[in-house]
Amino acid sequence: MPLSYIGLWVTEDGYIRQELLADGRYEEARGPRLGASSGRYSVENDRIEYVENASGFTADGRFEDGVLYHAGMVLYRRP
């Protein structure tokens, strides 16, 4: 897992916050709702694949020039 992908990713307005953990898990918050979604993820090259815990729903995204594009959202890494 490239270390540059691990950490907190946030939409410009701060509403969606997605933390990519070093163990291949993710936690997502939406507005005041912590734990809105969680599951596991994997990264290959610049593509990310998600599997949500509760439903098994899958999604994907891509990293491009330090930006994460996922499900119509644009997320920026926060230090």
PyMOL commands that place a pseudoatom at each C-alpha (Angstrom):
pseudoatom trace, name=CA, resn=MET, resi=1, chain=A, elem=C, hetatm=0, pos=[0.000, 0.000, 0.000]
pseudoatom trace, name=CA, resn=PRO, resi=2, chain=A, elem=C, hetatm=0, pos=[1.594, 3.292, -1.004]
pseudoatom trace, name=CA, resn=LEU, resi=3, chain=A, elem=C, hetatm=0, pos=[1.931, 5.441, 2.104]
pseudoatom trace, name=CA, resn=SER, resi=4, chain=A, elem=C, hetatm=0, pos=[0.909, 8.531, 0.136]
pseudoatom trace, name=CA, resn=TYR, resi=5, chain=A, elem=C, hetatm=0, pos=[-2.685, 7.219, 0.047]
pseudoatom trace, name=CA, resn=ILE, resi=6, chain=A, elem=C, hetatm=0, pos=[-3.020, 6.524, 3.774]
pseudoatom trace, name=CA, resn=GLY, resi=7, chain=A, elem=C, hetatm=0, pos=[-4.634, 9.284, 5.818]
pseudoatom trace, name=CA, resn=LEU, resi=8, chain=A, elem=C, hetatm=0, pos=[-7.587, 11.630, 5.808]
pseudoatom trace, name=CA, resn=TRP, resi=9, chain=A, elem=C, hetatm=0, pos=[-9.280, 12.641, 2.555]
pseudoatom trace, name=CA, resn=VAL, resi=10, chain=A, elem=C, hetatm=0, pos=[-11.881, 15.427, 2.644]
pseudoatom trace, name=CA, resn=THR, resi=11, chain=A, elem=C, hetatm=0, pos=[-14.223, 17.135, 0.184]
pseudoatom trace, name=CA, resn=GLU, resi=12, chain=A, elem=C, hetatm=0, pos=[-13.576, 20.835, -0.300]
pseudoatom trace, name=CA, resn=ASP, resi=13, chain=A, elem=C, hetatm=0, pos=[-16.555, 21.756, 1.902]
pseudoatom trace, name=CA, resn=GLY, resi=14, chain=A, elem=C, hetatm=0, pos=[-15.449, 19.280, 4.605]
pseudoatom trace, name=CA, resn=TYR, resi=15, chain=A, elem=C, hetatm=0, pos=[-18.786, 17.447, 4.543]
pseudoatom trace, name=CA, resn=ILE, resi=16, chain=A, elem=C, hetatm=0, pos=[-17.358, 14.050, 3.489]
pseudoatom trace, name=CA, resn=ARG, resi=17, chain=A, elem=C, hetatm=0, pos=[-14.336, 12.802, 5.414]
pseudoatom trace, name=CA, resn=GLN, resi=18, chain=A, elem=C, hetatm=0, pos=[-12.784, 9.502, 4.504]
pseudoatom trace, name=CA, resn=GLU, resi=19, chain=A, elem=C, hetatm=0, pos=[-9.883, 8.026, 6.441]
pseudoatom trace, name=CA, resn=LEU, resi=20, chain=A, elem=C, hetatm=0, pos=[-7.804, 5.375, 4.694]
pseudoatom trace, name=CA, resn=LEU, resi=21, chain=A, elem=C, hetatm=0, pos=[-6.086, 3.352, 7.396]
pseudoatom trace, name=CA, resn=ALA, resi=22, chain=A, elem=C, hetatm=0, pos=[-2.755, 1.541, 7.022]
pseudoatom trace, name=CA, resn=ASP, resi=23, chain=A, elem=C, hetatm=0, pos=[-4.384, -1.858, 7.640]
pseudoatom trace, name=CA, resn=GLY, resi=24, chain=A, elem=C, hetatm=0, pos=[-6.547, -1.599, 4.479]
pseudoatom trace, name=CA, resn=ARG, resi=25, chain=A, elem=C, hetatm=0, pos=[-9.685, -0.411, 6.287]
pseudoatom trace, name=CA, resn=TYR, resi=26, chain=A, elem=C, hetatm=0, pos=[-11.570, 2.846, 5.776]
pseudoatom trace, name=CA, resn=GLU, resi=27, chain=A, elem=C, hetatm=0, pos=[-13.953, 4.937, 7.869]
pseudoatom trace, name=CA, resn=GLU, resi=28, chain=A, elem=C, hetatm=0, pos=[-16.221, 7.570, 6.339]
pseudoatom trace, name=CA, resn=ALA, resi=29, chain=A, elem=C, hetatm=0, pos=[-18.048, 10.443, 8.026]
pseudoatom trace, name=CA, resn=ARG, resi=30, chain=A, elem=C, hetatm=0, pos=[-20.736, 12.618, 6.429]
pseudoatom trace, name=CA, resn=GLY, resi=31, chain=A, elem=C, hetatm=0, pos=[-21.440, 15.924, 8.081]
pseudoatom trace, name=CA, resn=PRO, resi=32, chain=A, elem=C, hetatm=0, pos=[-22.066, 15.310, 11.785]
pseudoatom trace, name=CA, resn=ARG, resi=33, chain=A, elem=C, hetatm=0, pos=[-22.581, 11.576, 11.192]
pseudoatom trace, name=CA, resn=LEU, resi=34, chain=A, elem=C, hetatm=0, pos=[-19.441, 9.674, 12.184]
pseudoatom trace, name=CA, resn=GLY, resi=35, chain=A, elem=C, hetatm=0, pos=[-19.219, 6.084, 10.990]
pseudoatom trace, name=CA, resn=ALA, resi=36, chain=A, elem=C, hetatm=0, pos=[-21.510, 6.695, 8.020]
pseudoatom trace, name=CA, resn=SER, resi=37, chain=A, elem=C, hetatm=0, pos=[-19.671, 3.939, 6.156]
pseudoatom trace, name=CA, resn=SER, resi=38, chain=A, elem=C, hetatm=0, pos=[-16.782, 1.614, 6.857]
pseudoatom trace, name=CA, resn=GLY, resi=39, chain=A, elem=C, hetatm=0, pos=[-15.123, -1.350, 5.244]
pseudoatom trace, name=CA, resn=ARG, resi=40, chain=A, elem=C, hetatm=0, pos=[-11.977, -2.350, 3.486]
pseudoatom trace, name=CA, resn=TYR, resi=41, chain=A, elem=C, hetatm=0, pos=[-10.126, -0.990, 0.507]
pseudoatom trace, name=CA, resn=SER, resi=42, chain=A, elem=C, hetatm=0, pos=[-7.284, -1.963, -1.780]
pseudoatom trace, name=CA, resn=VAL, resi=43, chain=A, elem=C, hetatm=0, pos=[-5.131, 0.130, -4.074]
pseudoatom trace, name=CA, resn=GLU, resi=44, chain=A, elem=C, hetatm=0, pos=[-3.528, -1.016, -7.303]
pseudoatom trace, name=CA, resn=ASN, resi=45, chain=A, elem=C, hetatm=0, pos=[-1.536, 1.567, -9.194]
pseudoatom trace, name=CA, resn=ASP, resi=46, chain=A, elem=C, hetatm=0, pos=[-3.762, 4.661, -8.931]
pseudoatom trace, name=CA, resn=ARG, resi=47, chain=A, elem=C, hetatm=0, pos=[-7.098, 2.812, -8.570]
pseudoatom trace, name=CA, resn=ILE, resi=48, chain=A, elem=C, hetatm=0, pos=[-8.868, 2.218, -5.288]
pseudoatom trace, name=CA, resn=GLU, resi=49, chain=A, elem=C, hetatm=0, pos=[-11.543, -0.418, -4.699]
pseudoatom trace, name=CA, resn=TYR, resi=50, chain=A, elem=C, hetatm=0, pos=[-13.875, -0.283, -1.672]
pseudoatom trace, name=CA, resn=VAL, resi=51, chain=A, elem=C, hetatm=0, pos=[-16.046, -2.975, -0.060]
pseudoatom trace, name=CA, resn=GLU, resi=52, chain=A, elem=C, hetatm=0, pos=[-18.505, -1.650, 2.526]
pseudoatom trace, name=CA, resn=ASN, resi=53, chain=A, elem=C, hetatm=0, pos=[-18.943, -3.727, 5.708]
pseudoatom trace, name=CA, resn=ALA, resi=54, chain=A, elem=C, hetatm=0, pos=[-22.707, -3.687, 6.258]
pseudoatom trace, name=CA, resn=SER, resi=55, chain=A, elem=C, hetatm=0, pos=[-23.976, -4.322, 2.734]
pseudoatom trace, name=CA, resn=GLY, resi=56, chain=A, elem=C, hetatm=0, pos=[-20.987, -5.621, 0.790]
pseudoatom trace, name=CA, resn=PHE, resi=57, chain=A, elem=C, hetatm=0, pos=[-21.523, -2.720, -1.636]
pseudoatom trace, name=CA, resn=THR, resi=58, chain=A, elem=C, hetatm=0, pos=[-18.484, -2.110, -3.834]
pseudoatom trace, name=CA, resn=ALA, resi=59, chain=A, elem=C, hetatm=0, pos=[-17.217, 1.132, -5.298]
pseudoatom trace, name=CA, resn=ASP, resi=60, chain=A, elem=C, hetatm=0, pos=[-14.077, 2.404, -6.902]
pseudoatom trace, name=CA, resn=GLY, resi=61, chain=A, elem=C, hetatm=0, pos=[-12.130, 5.570, -7.480]
pseudoatom trace, name=CA, resn=ARG, resi=62, chain=A, elem=C, hetatm=0, pos=[-8.828, 6.882, -8.729]
pseudoatom trace, name=CA, resn=PHE, resi=63, chain=A, elem=C, hetatm=0, pos=[-5.995, 9.041, -7.499]
pseudoatom trace, name=CA, resn=GLU, resi=64, chain=A, elem=C, hetatm=0, pos=[-4.805, 11.692, -9.914]
pseudoatom trace, name=CA, resn=ASP, resi=65, chain=A, elem=C, hetatm=0, pos=[-2.260, 14.405, -9.124]
pseudoatom trace, name=CA, resn=GLY, resi=66, chain=A, elem=C, hetatm=0, pos=[-2.782, 14.050, -5.368]
pseudoatom trace, name=CA, resn=VAL, resi=67, chain=A, elem=C, hetatm=0, pos=[-6.590, 14.153, -5.606]
pseudoatom trace, name=CA, resn=LEU, resi=68, chain=A, elem=C, hetatm=0, pos=[-9.007, 11.263, -4.956]
pseudoatom trace, name=CA, resn=TYR, resi=69, chain=A, elem=C, hetatm=0, pos=[-11.962, 11.005, -7.341]
pseudoatom trace, name=CA, resn=HIS, resi=70, chain=A, elem=C, hetatm=0, pos=[-14.618, 8.674, -5.919]
pseudoatom trace, name=CA, resn=ALA, resi=71, chain=A, elem=C, hetatm=0, pos=[-18.358, 8.302, -6.623]
pseudoatom trace, name=CA, resn=GLY, resi=72, chain=A, elem=C, hetatm=0, pos=[-18.705, 11.777, -8.107]
pseudoatom trace, name=CA, resn=MET, resi=73, chain=A, elem=C, hetatm=0, pos=[-16.790, 13.338, -5.216]
pseudoatom trace, name=CA, resn=VAL, resi=74, chain=A, elem=C, hetatm=0, pos=[-13.435, 15.086, -5.241]
pseudoatom trace, name=CA, resn=LEU, resi=75, chain=A, elem=C, hetatm=0, pos=[-11.421, 14.566, -2.052]
pseudoatom trace, name=CA, resn=TYR, resi=76, chain=A, elem=C, hetatm=0, pos=[-8.186, 16.206, -1.001]
pseudoatom trace, name=CA, resn=ARG, resi=77, chain=A, elem=C, hetatm=0, pos=[-5.644, 14.724, 1.375]
pseudoatom trace, name=CA, resn=ARG, resi=78, chain=A, elem=C, hetatm=0, pos=[-5.316, 16.455, 4.719]
pseudoatom trace, name=CA, resn=PRO, resi=79, chain=A, elem=C, hetatm=0, pos=[-2.007, 16.209, 6.577]
for i in range(1, 79): cmd.bond("trace and resi %d" % i, "trace and resi %d" % (i + 1))
show_as sticks, trace
zoom trace
